[in-house]
Amino acid sequence: MKKRTLVTIFVAMILLASVGYSNRVIAEININVGIKFPPPPPLVIPAPPPVIVVPSTYVYFAPEVEVDLLFYHGYWYRPYQGRWYRSGDYKGPWVYIVPERMPVVLLRLPPNYRHVPPGHQRIPHGQLKKNWRTWEKEKRWDKHESRNEGKERHDMEKRDHKPGGGRGKGK
C-alpha cells in the first residue's frame, strides 16, 4: 500500500510540473507577436548611384536620388513615412528596422547634409562597395577633412593678407 501511495504521489507531481511548464510555453508564444510595416515603394534607378560622404561621419548619401538614400556599414538605409528601412542593396528589398536597432549616426545627421560643399568628390558605387571597410579602418575621411580644413584656413589667411590691401603708407 505504501508503495502504491508513493507511486501515485510521484505521478501526480510529474503531472503538475508538466502542466505548469506547458502554461509557461504558451505564455511565451503569445508574447512574441510583432507588427510588420509595408516596405516603401521600390526605387527606380537606372544605374548604381554615386555617393558623397557626409562630413565628420562615415555615412554616404546618394545626391542624385530624389529620396534620402544612405549607405552605412555595408547597408543601405531609407526613411519612409516616419520609419526606417534597411537593405543590402540600393534597390531593395527594404525591411523595416525598429528604432532601437537604428545606427545613431544616421539619426543625428545634420539637417542640411544633402548640401554638397565644393570640392567633395562623388564616389562611384563600385569603389564604395570595394573600399568602405578599408576607408573606415584607416580613417580616410578624418585625414581628408583635416587636409581640407588646413587648405581652407590657408586660403582664408592668404585672402585676408593681400599685398596693398592695408591702409598703411608703404610704397
Residue, then its C-alpha position, 0 to 999 in steps of 0.5 A: m500500500k505504501k508503495r502504491t501511495l508513493v507511486t501515485i504521489f510521484v505521478a501526480m507531481i510529474l503531472l503538475a510540473s508538466v502542466g505548469y511548464s506547458n502554461r509557461v510555453i504558451a505564455e511565451i508564444n503569445i508574447n512574441v507577436g510583432i507588427k510588420f510595416p509595408p516596405p516603401p515603394p521600390l526605387v527606380i534607378p537606372a544605374p548604381p548611384p554615386v555617393i558623397v560622404v557626409p562630413s565628420t561621419y562615415v555615412y554616404f548619401a546618394p545626391e542624385v536620388e530624389v529620396d534620402l538614400l544612405f549607405y552605412h556599414g555595408y547597408w543601405y538605409r531609407p526613411y519612409q513615412g516616419r520609419w526606417y528601412r534597411s537593405g543590402d542593396y540600393k534597390g531593395p528589398w527594404v525591411y523595416i528596422v525598429p528604432e532601437r536597432m537604428p545606427v545613431v549616426l544616421l539619426r543625428l545627421p545634420p539637417n542640411y547634409r544633402h548640401v554638397p560643399p565644393g570640392h567633395q568628390r562623388i564616389p562611384h558605387g563600385q569603389l564604395k562597395k570595394n573600399w568602405r571597410t578599408w576607408e573606415k579602418e584607416k580613417r580616410w575621411d578624418k585625414h581628408e577633412s583635416r587636409n581640407e580644413g588646413k587648405e581652407r584656413h590657408d586660403m582664408e589667411k592668404r585672402d585676408h593678407k593681400p599685398g596693398g590691401g592695408r591702409g598703411k603708407g608703404k610704397 
